[in-house]
Amino acid sequence: MPTSILGEKLREQVEEQLSFYETGEIPRKNLDVMKEAMVQAEEAAAEITRKLEKQKKRLKKFEKAGCNCPGFFRK
């Protein structure tokens, strides 16, 4: 599932690197940041999948009842 989490983490790394040049504060290691990003991306993908499954169940329920479903259920 596409998410913006990896891009956000890369942006954070760039900001940390710039901060390093200004203040001398050591930035986090790339490996640690990417591990954290992957965990967050997996959680986000699981949440999206859960929501899609719930939406599909809802659509089946409406179709089974034989009613015309509003367009937002057909996504």
C-alpha positions as CSV (number, residue, x, y, z in Angstrom):
1,M,0.0,0.0,0.0
2,P,1.4,3.4,-0.9
3,T,1.9,5.7,2.1
4,S,3.8,8.9,2.7
5,I,5.6,7.5,5.7
6,L,8.9,6.7,4.0
7,G,9.1,10.2,2.4
8,E,8.3,11.8,5.8
9,K,11.1,9.9,7.4
10,L,13.6,10.8,4.6
11,R,12.6,14.5,5.1
12,E,13.2,14.1,8.9
13,Q,16.7,12.7,8.1
14,V,17.5,15.7,5.9
15,E,16.4,18.1,8.6
16,E,18.5,16.2,11.2
17,Q,21.5,16.4,8.9
18,L,21.0,20.1,8.5
19,S,20.7,20.4,12.3
20,F,23.9,18.5,12.6
21,Y,25.8,21.1,10.5
22,E,24.3,24.0,12.6
23,T,24.4,22.6,16.1
24,G,26.5,19.5,16.0
25,E,23.7,17.2,17.2
26,I,24.3,13.7,15.8
27,P,21.5,12.5,13.5
28,R,19.9,9.1,13.8
29,K,21.3,6.2,11.8
30,N,19.6,5.5,8.4
31,L,19.0,1.9,9.4
32,D,17.2,2.8,12.6
33,V,15.0,5.4,10.8
34,M,14.1,3.0,8.0
35,K,13.2,0.2,10.5
36,E,10.9,2.6,12.3
37,A,9.4,3.7,9.0
38,M,8.8,0.1,7.9
39,V,7.0,-0.7,11.1
40,Q,4.8,2.4,10.7
41,A,4.1,1.6,7.1
42,E,3.1,-1.9,7.9
43,E,0.7,-0.6,10.6
44,A,-0.8,1.9,8.2
45,A,-1.2,-0.8,5.5
46,A,-3.0,-3.1,8.0
47,E,-5.3,-0.2,9.0
48,I,-6.2,0.5,5.3
49,T,-6.8,-3.2,4.6
50,R,-9.0,-3.5,7.7
51,K,-11.1,-0.5,6.5
52,L,-11.4,-1.9,3.0
53,E,-12.6,-5.2,4.3
54,K,-15.2,-3.5,6.5
55,Q,-16.4,-1.5,3.5
56,K,-16.7,-4.7,1.4
57,K,-18.7,-6.4,4.1
58,R,-21.0,-3.3,4.2
59,L,-21.4,-3.4,0.4
60,K,-22.3,-7.1,0.4
61,K,-24.9,-6.4,3.2
62,F,-26.5,-3.7,1.1
63,E,-26.4,-5.9,-2.1
64,K,-27.9,-8.8,-0.2
65,A,-30.8,-6.6,1.0
66,G,-31.4,-5.7,-2.7
67,C,-31.2,-2.0,-2.2
68,N,-29.5,0.6,-4.4
69,C,-26.3,1.4,-2.8
70,P,-25.1,5.0,-2.6
71,G,-22.0,5.6,-4.7
72,F,-19.6,6.0,-1.8
73,F,-20.1,2.3,-1.0
74,R,-18.8,1.2,-4.4
75,K,-15.2,2.5,-4.0
